[in-house]
Amino acid sequence: MNYKILCSDLDGTLLSTKSNVSSFTISQIKRIKDTTRIILVSARMPNGMYYIQENLGITDQPIICYNGALIRYGNQEILSVFIPVHVLQKIYELTFELNADMGLYYNNEWYVPNISERVEKEIKYTKTTPVFQETTTTLSNWEQRQLGAHKIMLMCTLESADRLMPQLAHTFGNELNLYRSNDTLIEIAPKSVSKLTAIRSLLNKGEELDDVIAFGDNYNDIEMLKHVGCGVAVANGREEVKAIANHITLKNTEDGVAHFIKNHLVF
């Protein structure tokens, strides 16, 4: 196989642990990076991706953050699409009476109202730190600065997530991407962007989606894997993801991406 661009999700895909790539993965990326553009594609914020880029030796490439809502190339912002404050305020009103906290992300800004087990895990695994303040304070600040959210993370209980998801889908389904990443987490992003739209925007003249190989594991990877030249799911991925993939490789904890590169990408 020969592809011009390799795109990979991070958590559950390229990362063999919760926060790092293995030495084997680094060696395989090093082997192909001079002939293949390596683009990291994640729901993470930029600061949670930069250290992985550095470990892989690919800081000369762009990164796709927040499932496509933000693309950065070093210090340069290539694309930015965010959810405006008036929509955030409506979502906050829905969550206010339920046991759900709003994690709000803009570029490298991350705001949460409280410390929680979920927040502690994200601090540990992404090596980033939030600002702790009331959601109303964040929204007021962003309104003054004419900003919004590249991503919302609703941290719920099982009961509140079950109640919120259909309400959110009914009210915002036409303007927002709503993605339940597990029983208690709901991720929200702008409707107009995705991992696939971000990849498409980074194609150079003469490049097509058929020139791209992509790796993923979760629902937000399905569109990307379906439309690129070769979509590869890791064995630990969702069944729905594996069902649409061209190939299935080993689990992320078994360096599935690196093994696929070693066995199939020859330059």
Disulfide bonds with the S-S distance in Angstrom:
none
